[in-house]
């Protein structure tokens, strides 16, 4: 049965209102995305080795090769700014706020081991005699959780040792070692409320994240300088500073460029950060949407009133 004009107009008004009410609010997170690491995407990233810091990693892709030793050195590729991870309480007690985060990336099947890392708010001291990997000896007796992912890659969770000897175990180090059979997609999720880290590994190529975590372990990133020990006895390091450098580490910087792609990172945003709040264009759309809806409703009322008067005037004339 054909719909009447009245029903059609009413449906349009309801659809408009529903669309406005269902418009999603901006997510209260900071997001970073790098489909690949190349000359076009790395200009905002920093590289640090045991001897050099390059602010603008795209310089390493230039034909002139201004820093040839950097590409061949073990090092970090990190975001240019420090990421907010936790906030201290006013009384110096438990942290007032901690940030959860999610990150995902793909490791090529031919890649050498690569690590997702959370450092301190500064780079390690230059010319450390033990290098950026730090000393292998660990003064902590707790076990370091590790696992192997269905033949795709081995995953190990530990701490960053690059700040030894003053801070031998800080931050977070998730090392992925592919076994050469296929590209591996990695998802790392930190729940700051539960203080739980989960690592998922699956086949790359757009596959969904596996339902079951390959590895989960207690973790606390707050309170740098204070030993963090989980209830199950796993040592989880000495936390990190309130803001920290975040990125990757590999045996050579070139290994990160060649072996990692599709990196996405989202981190909870704290109240008061300059990016917090609804964007002006979202507010504008909402306002315009409300105006359109109101105009449509007024138009419908006027249209129905005119239609009724026209129907009455066209009625049969009594003799």
Backbone as CSV, one residue per row, in Angstrom:
resi,resn,N_x,N_y,N_z,CA_x,CA_y,CA_z,C_x,C_y,C_z
1,UNK,0.853,-1.194,0.000,0.000,0.000,0.000,0.889,1.243,0.000
2,UNK,0.564,2.195,-0.855,1.382,3.418,-0.946,1.206,4.272,0.291
3,UNK,2.300,4.859,0.696,2.255,5.714,1.870,1.708,7.085,1.494
4,UNK,0.956,7.682,2.421,0.454,9.027,2.208,1.571,10.034,2.381
5,UNK,1.443,11.227,1.813,2.477,12.261,2.003,2.701,12.585,3.469
6,UNK,1.617,12.522,4.277,1.759,12.816,5.695,2.690,11.806,6.368
7,UNK,2.482,10.544,6.042,3.321,9.494,6.652,4.769,9.627,6.213
8,UNK,4.974,9.961,4.938,6.344,10.113,4.432,7.067,11.251,5.145
9,UNK,6.398,12.377,5.300,7.020,13.514,5.978,7.325,13.188,7.430
10,UNK,6.367,12.501,8.089,6.594,12.142,9.486,7.774,11.204,9.624
11,UNK,7.906,10.254,8.684,9.032,9.315,8.728,10.356,10.040,8.566
12,UNK,10.388,11.057,7.680,11.617,11.829,7.488,12.001,12.584,8.748
13,UNK,11.007,13.128,9.431,11.290,13.853,10.669,11.840,12.913,11.727
14,UNK,11.224,11.758,11.882,11.687,10.797,12.888,13.094,10.302,12.562
15,UNK,13.365,10.061,11.277,14.694,9.620,10.872,15.736,10.677,11.178
16,UNK,15.408,11.930,10.910,16.328,13.040,11.190,16.628,13.121,12.677
17,UNK,15.588,13.017,13.496,15.783,13.096,14.945,16.609,11.940,15.455
18,UNK,16.322,10.744,14.932,17.075,9.568,15.383,18.539,9.671,15.012
19,UNK,18.809,10.210,13.814,20.199,10.361,13.378,20.951,11.313,14.284
20,UNK,20.301,12.416,14.667,20.945,13.397,15.538,21.212,12.795,16.915
21,UNK,20.215,12.090,17.457,20.364,11.520,18.796,21.407,10.413,18.820
22,UNK,21.559,9.716,17.675,22.494,8.594,17.635,23.892,9.006,17.247
23,UNK,24.137,10.272,16.961,25.471,10.718,16.559,26.463,10.429,17.680
24,UNK,27.550,9.715,17.387,28.485,9.320,18.425,29.278,10.484,18.970
25,UNK,29.543,10.446,20.261,30.398,11.452,20.885,31.853,11.136,20.566
26,UNK,32.690,12.140,20.573,34.091,11.922,20.307,34.699,11.088,21.420
27,UNK,35.505,10.098,21.034,36.128,9.215,22.011,37.157,9.983,22.824
28,UNK,37.213,9.718,24.124,38.118,10.427,25.017,39.450,9.701,25.069
29,UNK,40.095,9.583,23.920,41.383,8.908,23.817,42.282,9.702,22.876
30,UNK,43.575,9.457,23.001,44.546,9.950,22.031,44.913,8.802,21.114
31,UNK,44.905,9.041,19.815,45.136,7.976,18.844,46.317,8.314,17.944
32,UNK,47.040,7.270,17.559,48.158,7.393,16.634,48.080,6.227,15.661
33,UNK,48.361,6.486,14.391,48.260,5.433,13.382,49.339,5.614,12.326
34,UNK,50.052,4.513,12.027,51.110,4.511,11.025,50.987,3.233,10.198
35,UNK,50.367,3.301,9.026,50.220,2.099,8.196,51.566,1.479,7.813
36,UNK,52.546,2.334,7.550,53.910,1.886,7.248,54.878,2.894,7.852
37,UNK,56.133,2.506,7.917,57.187,3.425,8.315,58.032,3.716,7.067
38,UNK,57.869,4.913,6.514,58.636,5.286,5.337,58.937,6.780,5.375
39,UNK,59.441,7.303,4.278,59.846,8.706,4.239,58.676,9.655,4.424
40,UNK,57.469,9.198,4.103,56.302,10.074,4.188,55.627,10.051,5.555
41,UNK,55.858,9.020,6.332,55.134,8.880,7.606,56.002,9.070,8.841
42,UNK,57.309,9.035,8.691,58.181,9.039,9.868,58.756,10.402,10.203
43,UNK,58.311,11.443,9.517,58.866,12.768,9.820,58.500,13.223,11.223
44,UNK,57.431,12.661,11.802,57.004,13.060,13.143,57.548,12.121,14.219
45,UNK,58.278,11.088,13.831,58.805,10.124,14.795,60.272,10.402,15.101
46,UNK,60.711,9.936,16.267,62.097,10.103,16.679,62.792,8.755,16.725
47,UNK,64.086,8.789,16.447,64.945,7.607,16.560,66.026,7.901,17.580
48,UNK,66.289,6.921,18.442,67.355,7.079,19.440,68.204,5.823,19.473
49,UNK,69.505,5.997,19.418,70.452,4.901,19.592,71.275,5.187,20.843
50,UNK,72.299,4.420,21.043,73.157,4.614,22.207,74.052,5.840,22.056
51,UNK,74.032,6.446,20.868,74.908,7.592,20.615,74.206,8.799,20.010
52,UNK,72.986,8.600,19.461,72.363,9.661,18.671,70.861,9.688,18.887
53,UNK,70.292,10.893,18.804,68.846,11.068,18.733,68.547,11.847,17.460
54,UNK,67.699,11.281,16.611,67.306,11.926,15.356,65.843,12.327,15.480
55,UNK,65.591,13.610,15.497,64.223,14.118,15.596,63.690,14.359,14.193
56,UNK,62.990,13.364,13.716,62.532,13.340,12.330,63.138,12.140,11.647
57,UNK,62.544,10.962,11.911,63.125,9.717,11.409,63.134,9.649,9.895
58,UNK,62.351,10.500,9.220,62.335,10.485,7.758,63.698,10.855,7.178
59,UNK,64.541,11.503,7.972,65.897,11.828,7.505,66.676,10.566,7.149
60,UNK,66.343,9.465,7.778,67.067,8.220,7.526,66.704,7.610,6.180
61,UNK,65.651,8.128,5.532,65.246,7.623,4.227,65.762,8.497,3.087
62,UNK,66.451,9.585,3.395,66.919,10.493,2.361,68.031,9.849,1.535
63,UNK,68.108,10.172,0.248,69.158,9.582,-0.606,70.566,9.874,-0.102
64,UNK,70.731,11.025,0.556,72.067,11.388,1.031,72.527,10.527,2.215
65,UNK,71.574,9.859,2.878,71.877,9.031,4.052,72.752,9.800,5.056
66,UNK,72.193,10.863,5.663,73.014,11.696,6.550,73.466,10.979,7.827
67,UNK,72.763,9.922,8.240,73.156,9.198,9.451,73.250,7.702,9.141
68,UNK,74.234,7.281,8.367,74.302,5.875,7.947,74.465,4.908,9.111
69,UNK,75.123,5.369,10.173,75.356,4.465,11.307,74.095,4.218,12.114
70,UNK,73.115,5.116,12.025,71.911,4.982,12.835,71.074,3.792,12.383
71,UNK,70.881,3.663,11.076,70.074,2.564,10.563,70.625,1.202,10.959
72,UNK,71.930,1.126,11.119,72.564,-0.146,11.434,72.794,-0.346,12.927
73,UNK,72.318,0.574,13.751,72.526,0.486,15.199,71.255,0.031,15.888
74,UNK,71.410,-0.642,17.035,70.227,-0.967,17.821,69.630,0.336,18.321
75,UNK,68.301,0.399,18.357,67.718,1.662,18.749,66.207,1.620,18.869
76,UNK,65.667,2.787,19.215,64.234,2.967,19.424,63.654,3.837,18.314
77,UNK,62.411,3.554,17.959,61.596,4.436,17.123,60.373,4.774,17.953
78,UNK,60.213,6.056,18.324,59.180,6.430,19.284,58.374,7.622,18.795
79,UNK,57.213,7.790,19.414,56.404,8.976,19.170,57.169,10.212,19.636
80,UNK,56.931,11.365,19.017,57.716,12.550,19.346,57.398,13.153,20.702
81,UNK,56.202,12.924,21.216,55.826,13.481,22.507,55.659,12.394,23.546
82,UNK,55.694,12.805,24.782,55.509,11.849,25.863,54.027,11.543,26.037
83,UNK,53.738,10.283,26.293,52.368,9.817,26.461,52.010,9.827,27.941
84,UNK,50.846,10.393,28.284,50.384,10.406,29.669,49.929,9.009,30.070
85,UNK,50.532,8.460,31.136,50.200,7.113,31.573,49.545,7.070,32.950
86,UNK,49.915,7.988,33.830,49.277,8.021,35.140,49.467,9.392,35.767
87,UNK,48.649,9.657,36.775,48.709,10.922,37.510,48.847,10.625,38.994
88,UNK,49.756,11.327,39.639,49.963,11.137,41.072,48.831,11.791,41.852
89,UNK,48.520,11.230,43.004,47.523,11.831,43.881,48.157,12.972,44.670
90,UNK,47.343,13.862,45.183,47.853,15.024,45.908,48.568,14.635,47.193
91,UNK,48.135,13.523,47.823,48.745,13.125,49.098,49.922,12.183,48.924
92,UNK,50.289,11.923,47.678,51.422,11.047,47.445,51.110,9.577,47.618
93,UNK,49.847,9.218,47.747,49.463,7.829,47.911,49.319,7.128,46.573
94,UNK,48.283,6.310,46.450,48.046,5.605,45.205,47.808,6.599,44.076
95,UNK,48.176,6.227,42.845,47.963,7.139,41.718,46.495,7.544,41.603
96,UNK,46.270,8.798,41.287,44.903,9.292,41.161,44.244,8.786,39.896
97,UNK,45.028,8.514,38.885,44.458,8.081,37.611,45.514,7.331,36.824
98,UNK,45.116,6.233,36.187,45.994,5.503,35.290,45.300,5.352,33.953
99,UNK,46.075,5.297,32.897,45.524,5.225,31.548,45.592,3.796,31.020
100,UNK,44.474,3.307,30.531,44.478,2.063,29.768,44.922,2.383,28.345
101,UNK,45.451,1.382,27.658,45.835,1.608,26.267,45.640,0.326,25.462
102,UNK,45.480,0.514,24.164,45.406,-0.581,23.198,46.355,-0.271,22.060
103,UNK,47.118,-1.259,21.654,47.977,-1.066,20.493,47.962,-2.338,19.666
104,UNK,48.128,-2.172,18.367,48.194,-3.317,17.468,49.181,-3.008,16.362
105,UNK,49.808,-4.047,15.839,50.754,-3.888,14.743,50.985,-5.252,14.101
106,UNK,51.558,-5.232,12.922,51.875,-6.457,12.192,53.382,-6.593,12.087
107,UNK,53.865,-7.804,12.346,55.287,-8.104,12.225,55.475,-9.033,11.020
108,UNK,56.349,-8.637,10.099,56.596,-9.446,8.916,57.199,-10.798,9.303
109,UNK,56.885,-11.807,8.515,57.361,-13.158,8.832,58.883,-13.257,8.798
110,UNK,59.523,-12.417,7.974,60.979,-12.458,7.845,61.693,-11.526,8.813
111,UNK,60.951,-10.850,9.667,61.546,-9.845,10.555,62.368,-10.499,11.662
112,UNK,63.337,-9.748,12.134,64.073,-10.144,13.332,63.233,-9.745,14.546
113,UNK,63.578,-10.194,15.749,62.770,-9.826,16.921,62.604,-8.319,17.058
114,UNK,61.391,-7.900,17.364,61.082,-6.493,17.551,60.245,-6.352,18.809
115,UNK,60.431,-5.252,19.534,59.768,-5.068,20.824,58.938,-3.798,20.825
116,UNK,57.707,-3.919,21.336,56.929,-2.737,21.680,57.360,-2.322,23.073
117,UNK,57.706,-1.042,23.242,58.290,-0.614,24.514,57.624,0.638,25.050
118,UNK,57.559,0.706,26.368,57.217,1.933,27.088,58.430,2.275,27.935
119,UNK,59.034,3.424,27.664,60.264,3.842,28.333,59.926,4.760,29.502
120,UNK,60.908,5.532,29.935,60.691,6.607,30.899,60.394,7.885,30.117
121,UNK,60.402,9.020,30.797,60.144,10.291,30.122,61.398,10.885,29.489
122,UNK,62.432,10.101,29.395,63.695,10.549,28.805,64.362,9.333,28.159
123,UNK,65.269,9.605,27.244,66.017,8.521,26.627,67.105,8.028,27.580
124,UNK,67.549,6.784,27.409,68.676,6.287,28.220,69.933,7.123,27.984
125,UNK,70.811,7.103,28.959,72.069,7.850,28.861,72.902,7.336,27.699
126,UNK,73.482,8.264,26.954,74.322,7.879,25.819,75.539,7.080,26.282
127,UNK,76.037,6.257,25.353,77.287,5.514,25.529,77.265,4.618,26.760
128,UNK,76.095,4.056,27.035,76.014,3.081,28.124,76.824,1.854,27.722
129,UNK,77.784,1.417,28.540,78.652,0.293,28.153,77.899,-1.010,27.918
130,UNK,76.718,-1.171,28.500,75.964,-2.411,28.297,74.981,-2.281,27.132
131,UNK,74.958,-1.114,26.479,74.087,-0.929,25.335,72.634,-0.722,25.738
132,UNK,71.768,-0.604,24.736,70.361,-0.354,25.008,69.623,-1.600,25.481
133,UNK,70.163,-2.766,25.210,69.519,-3.987,25.692,69.705,-4.158,27.192
134,UNK,70.733,-3.527,27.747,71.005,-3.669,29.169,71.661,-4.998,29.477
135,UNK,72.002,-5.171,30.742,72.639,-6.409,31.172,71.615,-7.536,31.213
136,UNK,72.041,-8.748,30.912,71.143,-9.896,30.930,70.811,-10.358,32.333
137,UNK,71.730,-10.088,33.274,71.463,-10.539,34.639,70.344,-9.709,35.240
138,UNK,69.412,-10.384,35.894,68.257,-9.730,36.490,68.289,-9.981,37.978
139,UNK,68.301,-8.895,38.751,68.396,-9.033,40.199,67.098,-9.501,40.810
140,UNK,66.046,-9.597,40.004,64.748,-10.002,40.515,64.531,-11.479,40.246
141,UNK,63.981,-12.165,41.208,63.811,-13.607,41.112,62.482,-13.997,40.510
142,UNK,61.594,-13.055,40.283,60.292,-13.379,39.718,60.420,-13.858,38.282
143,UNK,59.496,-14.726,37.855,59.520,-15.249,36.503,59.022,-14.204,35.521
144,UNK,59.525,-14.271,34.306,59.050,-13.414,33.238,58.107,-14.231,32.376
145,UNK,56.830,-13.864,32.310,55.879,-14.665,31.546,56.182,-14.625,30.051
146,UNK,56.063,-15.751,29.381,56.258,-15.800,27.937,55.424,-16.935,27.370
147,UNK,55.251,-16.939,26.054,54.424,-17.963,25.429,54.730,-18.007,23.945
148,UNK,54.223,-19.019,23.258,54.383,-19.134,21.819,53.010,-19.174,21.181
149,UNK,52.849,-18.465,20.055,51.528,-18.279,19.463,51.311,-19.186,18.267
150,UNK,50.793,-20.351,18.466,50.302,-21.215,17.387,51.238,-21.265,16.178
151,UNK,52.515,-21.305,16.424,53.461,-21.405,15.324,53.745,-20.122,14.594
152,UNK,53.082,-19.010,14.954,53.315,-17.740,14.261,54.504,-16.980,14.824
153,UNK,54.576,-16.891,16.138,55.621,-16.081,16.759,55.739,-16.433,18.230
154,UNK,56.901,-16.160,18.775,57.109,-16.258,20.217,56.962,-14.867,20.812
155,UNK,56.318,-14.793,21.973,56.084,-13.518,22.636,56.643,-13.588,24.048
156,UNK,57.370,-12.549,24.431,57.914,-12.467,25.784,57.623,-11.091,26.360
157,UNK,57.127,-11.063,27.574,56.832,-9.807,28.258,57.845,-9.601,29.372
158,UNK,58.436,-8.437,29.408,59.401,-8.124,30.449,59.499,-6.620,30.650
159,UNK,60.657,-6.180,31.086,60.881,-4.767,31.363,61.972,-4.216,30.455
160,UNK,62.110,-2.906,30.451,63.161,-2.235,29.692,64.389,-2.127,30.583
161,UNK,65.533,-2.579,30.076,66.774,-2.596,30.862,67.782,-1.557,30.378
162,UNK,67.334,-0.661,29.509,68.249,0.297,28.893,68.745,1.366,29.845
163,UNK,68.102,1.494,31.011,68.478,2.548,31.962,69.388,2.037,33.075
164,UNK,69.874,0.816,32.926,70.799,0.266,33.909,72.079,1.118,33.921
165,UNK,72.754,1.221,35.076,72.469,0.489,36.322,71.528,1.216,37.286
166,UNK,71.213,2.510,37.032,70.417,3.241,38.021,68.966,2.760,38.048
167,UNK,68.415,2.371,36.902,67.040,1.869,36.836,67.024,0.652,35.911
168,UNK,67.375,-0.512,36.425,67.575,-1.678,35.557,66.302,-2.303,35.017
169,UNK,65.154,-2.084,35.640,63.905,-2.729,35.210,62.755,-1.734,35.294
170,UNK,62.433,-1.112,34.164,61.361,-0.112,34.158,60.460,-0.344,32.952
171,UNK,59.319,0.330,32.966,58.454,0.348,31.804,57.941,-1.010,31.383
172,UNK,57.825,-1.186,30.076,57.264,-2.409,29.501,58.009,-2.762,28.226
173,UNK,58.252,-4.047,28.050,58.927,-4.564,26.860,58.201,-5.831,26.417
174,UNK,57.508,-5.758,25.287,56.836,-6.929,24.719,57.564,-7.293,23.433
175,UNK,58.331,-8.370,23.475,59.158,-8.773,22.337,58.456,-9.852,21.528
176,UNK,58.387,-9.626,20.223,57.749,-10.564,19.301,58.818,-11.099,18.355
177,UNK,58.924,-12.426,18.300,59.886,-13.076,17.420,59.136,-13.966,16.443
178,UNK,58.961,-13.552,15.192,58.233,-14.382,14.222,59.041,-15.626,13.861
179,UNK,58.325,-16.698,13.513,59.037,-17.939,13.182,59.256,-18.115,11.693
180,UNK,58.847,-17.128,10.884,59.151,-17.162,9.457,58.098,-17.802,8.592
181,UNK,56.997,-18.273,9.148,55.985,-18.947,8.341,54.962,-17.987,7.751
182,UNK,54.568,-16.959,8.519,53.550,-16.014,8.046,53.634,-14.747,8.870
183,UNK,53.133,-13.653,8.310,53.083,-12.397,9.050,52.169,-12.562,10.261
184,UNK,52.558,-11.947,11.367,51.807,-12.070,12.619,51.217,-10.728,13.017
185,UNK,49.925,-10.723,13.306,49.258,-9.539,13.846,49.279,-9.630,15.368
186,UNK,49.635,-8.522,16.014,49.788,-8.499,17.472,48.867,-7.423,18.044
187,UNK,48.138,-7.792,19.081,47.306,-6.853,19.829,47.770,-6.853,21.275
188,UNK,48.020,-5.670,21.837,48.436,-5.537,23.237,47.444,-4.615,23.920
189,UNK,46.841,-5.091,24.984,45.824,-4.310,25.696,46.183,-4.243,27.177
190,UNK,46.160,-3.027,27.705,46.424,-2.838,29.136,45.187,-2.264,29.801
191,UNK,44.671,-2.984,30.776,43.524,-2.553,31.569,44.059,-1.942,32.858
192,UNK,44.011,-0.608,32.935,44.584,0.082,34.091,43.774,-0.143,35.358
193,UNK,42.482,-0.442,35.225,41.656,-0.691,36.409,41.995,-2.045,37.019
194,UNK,42.078,-3.062,36.170,42.403,-4.408,36.649,43.901,-4.626,36.777
195,UNK,44.719,-3.683,36.285,46.182,-3.837,36.246,46.549,-5.156,35.569
196,UNK,46.024,-5.328,34.371,46.216,-6.574,33.641,46.619,-6.273,32.204
197,UNK,47.673,-6.949,31.759,48.147,-6.828,30.384,47.779,-8.097,29.627
198,UNK,47.189,-7.930,28.440,46.847,-9.068,27.590,47.512,-8.899,26.233
199,UNK,48.052,-9.994,25.717,48.686,-9.997,24.405,48.006,-11.060,23.550
200,UNK,47.576,-10.648,22.357,46.941,-11.553,21.407,47.806,-11.613,20.154
201,UNK,47.878,-12.780,19.536,48.609,-12.942,18.281,47.754,-13.770,17.337
202,UNK,47.672,-13.320,16.099,46.899,-14.038,15.094,47.471,-13.803,13.717
203,UNK,46.856,-14.416,12.732,47.302,-14.250,11.357,47.021,-12.831,10.883
204,UNK,47.951,-12.269,10.164,47.780,-10.924,9.627,46.890,-10.975,8.390
205,UNK,46.526,-9.790,7.904,45.716,-9.733,6.700,44.274,-9.390,6.947
206,UNK,43.995,-8.629,8.000,42.631,-8.211,8.257,41.820,-9.148,9.118
207,UNK,42.444,-10.191,9.639,41.729,-11.109,10.512,41.361,-10.425,11.824
208,UNK,40.256,-10.865,12.435,39.856,-10.310,13.717,40.780,-10.790,14.829
209,UNK,40.839,-10.002,15.883,41.639,-10.384,17.039,41.111,-11.688,17.636
210,UNK,41.986,-12.626,17.981,41.525,-13.874,18.594,40.739,-13.596,19.868
211,UNK,39.785,-14.472,20.160,38.962,-14.287,21.351,39.755,-14.537,22.624
212,UNK,40.709,-15.437,22.568,41.484,-15.792,23.756,42.870,-15.179,23.673
213,UNK,43.293,-14.552,24.761,44.627,-13.949,24.814,45.693,-15.033,24.845
214,UNK,46.737,-14.818,24.104,47.875,-15.729,24.160,48.548,-15.643,25.515
215,UNK,48.594,-14.445,26.061,49.316,-14.209,27.308,48.607,-13.117,28.089
216,UNK,48.421,-13.315,29.364,47.939,-12.229,30.228,48.721,-12.271,31.527
217,UNK,49.062,-11.100,31.997,49.893,-11.017,33.199,49.588,-9.729,33.947
218,UNK,49.643,-9.745,35.259,49.458,-8.510,36.031,50.537,-7.488,35.681
219,UNK,50.164,-6.241,35.698,51.095,-5.177,35.360,50.664,-3.892,36.030
220,UNK,51.627,-3.136,36.514,51.373,-1.794,37.027,52.459,-0.881,36.489
221,UNK,52.060,0.134,35.736,53.026,1.064,35.172,53.231,2.297,36.036
222,UNK,52.397,2.489,37.048,52.488,3.675,37.893,53.540,3.486,38.978
223,UNK,54.141,4.592,39.378,55.059,4.564,40.510,56.467,4.213,40.147
224,UNK,57.061,4.929,39.207,58.430,4.633,38.793,59.380,4.734,39.982
225,UNK,60.229,3.734,40.111,61.176,3.691,41.219,60.715,2.803,42.352
226,UNK,59.459,2.354,42.305,58.928,1.460,43.324,58.692,0.096,42.699
227,UNK,59.281,-0.935,43.269,59.133,-2.279,42.716,57.672,-2.687,42.688
228,UNK,57.214,-3.191,41.532,55.843,-3.635,41.364,55.833,-5.157,41.299
229,UNK,55.115,-5.794,42.196,55.025,-7.246,42.206,53.567,-7.653,42.204
230,UNK,53.220,-8.577,41.327,51.831,-9.001,41.212,51.473,-9.968,42.326
231,UNK,50.175,-10.179,42.601,49.755,-11.132,43.625,50.214,-12.553,43.331
232,UNK,50.431,-12.878,42.042,50.859,-14.226,41.693,52.375,-14.388,41.737
233,UNK,53.065,-13.316,42.061,54.504,-13.414,42.221,55.312,-13.020,41.008
234,UNK,54.672,-12.728,39.898,55.419,-12.312,38.727,55.981,-10.917,38.942
235,UNK,57.228,-10.764,38.624,57.829,-9.438,38.721,57.421,-8.626,37.502
236,UNK,56.923,-7.448,37.725,56.482,-6.618,36.615,57.180,-5.261,36.600
237,UNK,58.390,-5.214,37.134,59.207,-4.025,36.976,58.973,-2.954,38.019
238,UNK,59.541,-1.801,37.748,59.465,-0.661,38.653,58.635,0.461,38.054
239,UNK,57.671,0.114,37.222,56.788,1.117,36.662,57.518,2.068,35.737
240,UNK,56.902,3.198,35.524,57.508,4.222,34.682,57.081,5.585,35.198
241,UNK,57.603,6.620,34.573,57.257,7.986,34.954,55.832,8.301,34.506
242,UNK,55.275,9.415,35.004,53.891,9.753,34.681,53.680,9.935,33.184
243,UNK,54.655,10.484,32.512,54.638,10.541,31.052,55.830,9.748,30.542
244,UNK,55.669,9.118,29.396,56.723,8.217,28.925,56.811,8.238,27.406
245,UNK,57.971,7.848,26.909,58.184,7.664,25.485,57.690,6.270,25.096
246,UNK,56.999,6.176,23.968,56.366,4.920,23.549,56.712,4.636,22.093
247,UNK,57.060,3.383,21.805,57.369,3.010,20.428,57.900,1.603,20.328
248,UNK,58.981,1.434,19.523,59.533,0.110,19.253,61.041,0.098,19.463
249,UNK,61.557,-1.114,19.685,63.002,-1.338,19.783,63.353,-2.546,18.931
250,UNK,64.542,-2.507,18.312,65.031,-3.664,17.563,66.548,-3.641,17.538
251,UNK,67.130,-4.759,17.091,68.581,-4.887,17.025,69.216,-3.867,16.104
252,UNK,68.491,-3.452,15.065,68.875,-2.300,14.244,67.611,-1.493,13.967
253,UNK,67.767,-0.199,13.822,66.621,0.653,13.524,65.978,0.226,12.216
254,UNK,66.799,-0.200,11.270,66.275,-0.650,9.978,65.302,-1.814,10.153
255,UNK,65.521,-2.659,11.144,64.634,-3.801,11.373,63.217,-3.351,11.714
256,UNK,63.092,-2.205,12.379,61.750,-1.681,12.696,61.078,-1.193,11.421
257,UNK,61.813,-0.428,10.616,61.261,0.090,9.367,60.787,-1.046,8.454
258,UNK,61.612,-2.094,8.367,61.332,-3.181,7.420,60.371,-4.229,7.985
259,UNK,60.332,-4.374,9.297,59.616,-5.512,9.869,58.276,-5.200,10.498
260,UNK,57.940,-3.917,10.695,56.699,-3.559,11.392,55.838,-2.668,10.497
261,UNK,54.541,-2.922,10.499,53.595,-2.075,9.771,52.250,-2.089,10.498
262,UNK,51.366,-1.238,10.018,49.991,-1.173,10.550,49.963,-0.938,12.060
263,UNK,50.754,0.045,12.504,50.779,0.323,13.944,49.673,1.302,14.308
264,UNK,48.846,0.896,15.258,47.808,1.763,15.820,47.947,1.770,17.338
265,UNK,47.751,2.939,17.929,47.843,3.082,19.384,46.758,4.029,19.859
266,UNK,45.996,3.627,20.863,45.031,4.508,21.523,45.286,4.460,23.022
267,UNK,45.283,5.640,23.646,45.566,5.773,25.074,44.489,6.644,25.699
268,UNK,43.988,6.228,26.855,43.005,7.038,27.571,43.548,8.445,27.780
269,UNK,42.674,9.426,27.610,43.060,10.810,27.799,42.578,11.289,29.169
270,UNK,43.446,11.951,29.898,43.098,12.446,31.222,42.310,13.739,31.126
271,UNK,41.521,14.014,32.168,40.798,15.277,32.250,41.794,16.429,32.262
272,UNK,41.451,17.483,31.543,42.310,18.659,31.564,43.309,18.704,30.437
273,UNK,43.491,17.590,29.697,44.387,17.631,28.558,43.812,18.534,27.481
274,UNK,44.660,19.187,26.758,44.204,20.211,25.823,43.332,19.654,24.715
275,UNK,43.437,18.344,24.444,42.646,17.768,23.375,41.262,17.342,23.841
276,UNK,41.026,17.404,25.124,39.748,16.936,25.629,38.634,17.902,25.240
277,UNK,37.451,17.356,25.066,36.302,18.195,24.734,35.771,17.890,23.355
278,UNK,34.582,18.325,23.124,33.957,18.085,21.838,34.474,19.082,20.816
279,UNK,34.843,18.602,19.655,35.380,19.460,18.610,34.318,20.445,18.148
280,UNK,34.793,21.614,17.678,33.850,22.652,17.266,32.970,22.178,16.122
281,UNK,33.536,21.324,15.218,32.725,20.904,14.082,31.658,19.908,14.495
282,UNK,31.918,19.136,15.565,30.890,18.223,16.069,29.739,19.023,16.665
283,UNK,30.098,20.082,17.421,29.062,20.950,17.991,28.257,21.609,16.875
284,UNK,28.963,22.072,15.823,28.276,22.730,14.716,27.299,21.787,14.035
285,UNK,27.745,20.543,13.801,26.870,19.565,13.162,25.641,19.310,14.024
286,UNK,25.858,19.192,15.336,24.736,18.938,16.236,23.740,20.100,16.208
287,UNK,24.293,21.338,16.206,23.416,22.509,16.184,22.642,22.583,14.874
288,UNK,23.366,22.402,13.765,22.706,22.435,12.468,21.670,21.332,12.350
289,UNK,22.028,20.148,12.893,21.075,19.045,12.859,19.821,19.368,13.625
290,UNK,19.954,20.019,14.778,18.786,20.403,15.566,17.944,21.420,14.814
291,UNK,18.609,22.370,14.144,17.878,23.373,13.378,17.102,22.722,12.241
292,UNK,17.764,21.776,11.552,17.100,21.091,10.448,15.895,20.318,10.945
293,UNK,16.068,19.625,12.079,14.955,18.858,12.622,13.792,19.771,12.998
294,UNK,14.116,20.904,13.644,13.064,21.842,14.035,12.356,22.402,12.812
295,UNK,13.141,22.729,11.785,12.543,23.269,10.563,11.634,22.235,9.908
296,UNK,12.069,20.979,9.944,11.250,19.928,9.337,9.937,19.767,10.077
297,UNK,9.985,19.842,11.396,8.767,19.693,12.198,7.814,20.855,11.927
298,UNK,8.368,22.087,11.893,7.526,23.254,11.607,6.904,23.132,10.217
299,UNK,7.722,22.677,9.254,7.216,22.532,7.889,6.086,21.523,7.832
300,UNK,6.236,20.433,8.581,5.204,19.410,8.601,3.907,19.958,9.166
301,UNK,3.997,20.718,10.267,2.798,21.287,10.884,2.103,22.243,9.916
302,UNK,2.896,23.124,9.281,2.322,24.084,8.330,1.689,23.353,7.164
303,UNK,2.395,22.329,6.662,1.890,21.581,5.513,0.562,20.900,5.828
304,UNK,0.466,20.300,7.025,-0.778,19.624,7.410,-1.916,20.635,7.558
305,UNK,-1.606,21.831,8.119,-2.631,22.859,8.302,-3.161,23.328,6.940
306,UNK,-2.228,23.583,5.998,-2.637,24.036,4.668,-3.421,22.958,3.953
307,UNK,-3.003,21.702,4.104,-3.692,20.598,3.438,-5.129,20.474,3.924
308,UNK,-5.331,20.622,5.232,-6.676,20.511,5.778,-7.574,21.642,5.270
309,UNK,-7.058,22.869,5.235,-7.853,24.000,4.760,-8.195,23.821,3.291
310,UNK,-7.217,23.294,2.517,-7.483,23.090,1.104,-8.556,22.029,0.906
311,UNK,-8.496,20.976,1.758,-9.505,19.917,1.637,-10.881,20.442,1.949
312,UNK,-10.964,21.328,2.973,-12.255,21.883,3.325,-12.820,22.783,2.231
313,UNK,-11.907,23.596,1.643,-12.375,24.526,0.603,-12.800,23.806,-0.653
314,UNK,-12.280,22.575,-0.848,-12.635,21.812,-2.053,-13.805,20.871,-1.810
315,UNK,-14.421,20.932,-0.628,-15.542,20.058,-0.323,-16.769,20.402,-1.155
316,UNK,-17.845,19.534,-1.163,-19.050,19.780,-1.975,-19.784,21.030,-1.513
317,UNK,-20.284,21.821,-2.448,-21.036,23.060,-2.154,-22.520,22.736,-2.002
318,UNK,-23.051,23.173,-0.902,-24.482,22.927,-0.673,-25.316,23.929,-1.455
319,UNK,-26.388,23.432,-2.105,-27.299,24.280,-2.879,-28.378,24.854,-1.986
